[in-house]
Every structure is written in structure tokens, then in C-alpha cells.
Amino acid sequence: PPYACSSDKSEKGDPLPNQLPPPAARFFENYPAGAEFDLGTFSFSEAEIIDFATRYDPQAMHVDRDWAAQGPFGTVIASGWHTIAAVMPLIAANFLPTGGLPSPGIDELRWLLPVRPDDTLRVRATVTDARRSRSRPDRGLVTSHVEVLNESGDPVLTMKPMNFVRCRPESLASGG
């Protein structure tokens, strides 16, 4: 079927709003460059940090309370992999469309500050580029800058994921 991949402007030429429709109604056209989306918040208890790290990242700073108390952060800190694992459900529910396409990857993953027990973290995604695929007209490539911010608004993690997103079929674009 024909697809109506468009630019980052509405039919009237106005910038599209920075609010996404429900996941089943999200298409490439909903992700204009410059759009910013708050994806939600999360936190970890000390027990959750230790449990995850014991299984997946068993370094002393994540699993050993005594060592961590004397270490550079004064407490256990979350594994960066734990933080990413907690971010992904927020991205899936509050940013990506239902029935998404495979992602070609993530660039520039950075762990900038420690995540301590009971820190409340907020996830924000900003679309940095949205390009229609030349070889696959039914999709576009959306590149974003994702930040995980602590309670002070400082980024604790940043990454630049790329996502293929289906374009809105013309039958939906024209209201039919």
C-alpha cells in the first residue's frame, strides 16, 4: 500500500505537537526533529540494585554494601545496565509504536553520574533527526537523544538510539 511519509510540519505548516498518540496510532510522522517527550520516571531500592547486579553485573560497587560504603560513592550504586533495562519499558510504552520494527542500534551510550538507591529518575527523549527511508518507502529512521535525569535535573545516562518507524498508510492519512 502507498505510504504518506511527510516532513516535520503539519498540513498548515505548523510544527507538530510534542505529544504522541496511543502506541497503536504512532507513525513516523509523529516524530518530527526537535520534538521532546517525557517518558516517565522510575527508581530502584537498594535491594533491587543488589539483586540485579548479583545476576548481571557483580562488581563490588553494585553488590557489596560494606565495600560500597567505603568506596567513592558511599553506597551501592545501580549498574548502568540496570538503568538501561529500566529505561526500555518506558521507551516501549511511551515513545515507540506498537508492533515496532527492529532497531539498527544505539550510539554514544554514556553513564555520567551514579544512580543511588531511591533516586527518582526521569526519562526524556528528543528527536534529533527523522529521515524517510529511500529504499523502504513504508518507513523512516528516527534518531533521538535519550536522557535519564536525576532529581536535580542532571543527566545520569545519555544515549542516541535509532529506530525504524512505519509511515502512516495513505488510507489513514486521508482519513479513510
C-alpha positions as CSV (number, residue, x, y, z in Angstrom):
1,P,0.0,0.0,0.0
2,P,1.1,3.6,-0.6
3,Y,2.5,5.4,2.4
4,A,2.4,9.1,3.2
5,C,5.7,9.8,4.9
6,S,5.9,13.6,5.4
7,S,8.1,16.2,6.9
8,D,8.1,17.6,10.4
9,K,5.3,20.1,9.6
10,S,1.5,19.7,9.7
11,E,-0.6,20.4,6.6
12,K,-0.8,24.0,7.7
13,G,3.0,24.3,8.1
14,D,2.9,24.5,11.9
15,P,5.3,22.3,13.9
16,L,3.7,19.2,15.1
17,P,2.9,19.0,18.8
18,N,5.2,17.2,21.2
19,Q,2.6,14.8,22.3
20,L,2.3,11.2,21.0
21,P,-0.9,9.4,20.2
22,P,-1.5,6.0,21.7
23,P,1.1,3.4,20.7
24,A,-1.1,1.7,18.0
25,A,-1.6,5.1,16.3
26,R,2.1,6.2,16.3
27,F,3.8,6.5,12.9
28,F,6.9,8.1,11.5
29,E,5.0,11.4,11.1
30,N,4.6,11.7,14.9
31,Y,8.4,12.1,15.4
32,P,9.5,15.5,13.9
33,A,13.1,16.6,14.6
34,G,13.2,18.8,17.7
35,A,10.2,17.2,19.4
36,E,10.8,16.4,23.0
37,F,8.9,13.8,25.0
38,D,8.8,13.0,28.8
39,L,8.6,9.2,29.1
40,G,8.1,8.7,32.8
41,T,10.0,8.1,36.0
42,F,11.5,5.2,37.9
43,S,13.6,4.4,40.9
44,F,15.5,1.4,42.4
45,S,15.6,0.3,46.0
46,E,18.9,-0.9,47.4
47,A,17.7,-4.5,47.3
48,E,16.7,-4.1,43.6
49,I,20.2,-2.7,42.8
50,I,21.9,-5.6,44.6
51,D,19.6,-8.3,43.1
52,F,20.1,-7.1,39.5
53,A,23.9,-6.7,39.9
54,T,24.3,-10.0,41.6
55,R,22.8,-11.6,38.5
56,Y,24.2,-9.4,35.7
57,D,27.0,-7.0,36.8
58,P,28.6,-8.4,40.0
59,Q,31.0,-5.6,40.8
60,A,31.6,-4.6,44.4
61,M,30.2,-1.1,43.9
62,H,26.9,-2.7,43.0
63,V,26.7,-5.7,45.3
64,D,28.8,-5.2,48.4
65,R,27.3,-2.8,50.9
66,D,30.4,-2.7,53.1
67,W,32.8,-2.1,50.2
68,A,30.5,0.5,48.7
69,A,30.1,2.4,52.0
70,Q,33.9,2.9,52.0
71,G,34.1,3.5,48.2
72,P,33.8,6.6,46.1
73,F,30.0,6.9,46.3
74,G,29.4,6.0,49.9
75,T,26.7,3.4,49.0
76,V,25.9,0.8,46.4
77,I,25.1,2.3,43.0
78,A,23.0,0.8,40.2
79,S,24.7,-0.9,37.3
80,G,24.4,1.1,34.2
81,W,22.9,-2.0,32.5
82,H,20.2,-1.9,35.2
83,T,19.4,1.7,34.4
84,I,19.1,0.9,30.7
85,A,16.9,-2.1,31.5
86,A,14.5,0.2,33.5
87,V,14.5,2.8,30.7
88,M,13.5,0.4,27.9
89,P,9.9,-0.3,29.2
90,L,9.3,3.5,29.4
91,I,10.6,3.9,25.8
92,A,8.5,1.0,24.6
93,A,5.3,2.2,26.3
94,N,5.6,5.9,25.9
95,F,7.7,6.5,22.8
96,L,7.7,3.6,20.3
97,P,4.7,2.5,18.2
98,T,3.1,-0.9,18.8
99,G,4.5,-3.6,16.6
100,G,7.7,-1.7,16.1
101,L,10.5,-2.6,13.6
102,P,14.0,-3.7,14.6
103,S,16.4,-1.0,15.7
104,P,19.7,-0.6,13.9
105,G,21.4,0.3,17.2
106,I,22.3,2.8,19.8
107,D,25.2,5.3,19.6
108,E,27.1,7.2,22.3
109,L,25.8,5.4,25.4
110,R,27.2,7.2,28.4
111,W,26.9,6.7,32.1
112,L,27.6,10.1,33.5
113,L,26.7,10.0,37.2
114,P,26.0,7.3,39.8
115,V,22.4,6.1,40.4
116,R,21.9,5.7,44.1
117,P,19.1,3.7,45.9
118,D,15.8,5.6,45.9
119,D,16.9,8.2,43.4
120,T,13.9,9.2,41.3
121,L,15.0,9.3,37.6
122,R,13.1,10.9,34.7
123,V,13.4,9.8,31.1
124,R,13.3,12.4,28.3
125,A,13.6,11.7,24.5
126,T,14.3,14.4,22.0
127,V,14.1,13.6,18.3
128,T,17.3,14.8,16.7
129,D,16.7,13.5,13.1
130,A,13.8,11.9,11.2
131,R,14.5,10.7,7.7
132,R,12.3,8.8,5.4
133,S,14.0,5.7,4.0
134,R,14.9,5.9,0.3
135,S,15.0,2.2,-0.1
136,R,11.9,1.2,2.0
137,P,9.1,3.8,1.4
138,D,7.0,2.3,4.2
139,R,9.3,3.5,7.0
140,G,11.6,6.2,8.3
141,L,14.6,6.3,10.6
142,V,14.1,8.3,13.8
143,T,17.2,9.2,15.8
144,S,16.8,10.5,19.3
145,H,18.8,11.7,22.2
146,V,17.6,10.0,25.4
147,E,18.5,11.4,28.7
148,V,17.9,9.9,32.2
149,L,17.8,12.8,34.6
150,N,18.2,12.7,38.4
151,E,16.2,14.7,40.9
152,S,18.5,17.7,40.3
153,G,17.9,17.6,36.6
154,D,21.4,16.3,35.9
155,P,21.8,13.6,33.3
156,V,23.0,10.2,34.7
157,L,22.7,8.4,31.4
158,T,22.5,9.5,27.8
159,M,22.3,7.6,24.6
160,K,21.3,8.1,20.9
161,P,19.0,5.3,19.8
162,M,17.9,4.9,16.2
163,N,14.5,3.4,15.4
164,F,12.8,2.4,12.2
165,V,9.2,3.5,12.4
166,R,6.5,2.7,9.9
167,C,5.0,5.6,7.9
168,R,1.3,6.3,8.2
169,P,-0.5,4.4,5.3
170,E,-2.2,6.9,3.0
171,S,-5.6,5.3,3.8
172,L,-5.1,6.6,7.4
173,A,-3.5,9.9,6.4
174,S,-6.5,10.8,4.3
175,G,-9.0,9.7,7.0
176,G,-10.2,6.6,5.1
